[in-house]
Amino acid sequence: EVDRLLSATEQSLNYVRQTGRHAHQRIQIGIIGSALWGALLPRLSAFKQDYPDVVWQLHELSQLQQIDALKSRTIDVGIQRNLTAHTERGIHCQLISHESLQVAVPEQSALSQRKRVTLKSLAHQPFISLSFSHSDFASQLYDYCVSAGFYPHITHQVREPQTALALVSAGMGIALLPESCALIQWPGVTFIPLREAIPADLYALWYGEKQPEIVNHFINTLVTSALC
């Protein structure tokens, strides 16, 4: 009973903290590293232009960390990729943008001359993967490879796409990344589309039915689709 009361008290305090933040027009945003390229940045800029007095802060958090932070109300909105089917109760989401997966390969690789490749044709390549402990998305990509008929030979696991691109540039392997990562234009790296349409869609997440008005404005600026 004491544990239950303490938990309820902590939730109430977190809610008060969240309310206090919004009294000063602050929004805390959890984000994965690969989300900053593509459609997201222009929408953040648009929100800044429409609400110049609102302060928003980005916190790089893994997908599971975002869920915990949303439930404890230490962040207001989470931004992550392909949602898994077991999204927790009370977590709501909307689509921000559609993206597809591409393959980042070293420029000196024979693959760089291909206009398009199948996932199965990559079976004998060394893979540089995002960390399984920090990304459900990485696990999903592994499962796609297994479904294509092979177990990817993962030589390195990294937390950020920029680190993956650096290793690809050095000829250490290939990486499956969202197409927006091609905008980084890393020297020595070529992006090649896959024949399979594998999604890398970006979503906004929040916790609870009611949100402060400014958070609703922020979400509306980000999203492009109905509730999923």
Summary of the structure (lengths in Angstrom):
residues: 228
radius of gyration: 19.4
end to end distance: 36.3
largest distance: 65.3
contacts: 721
relative contact order: 0.22
helix: 39%
strand: 27%
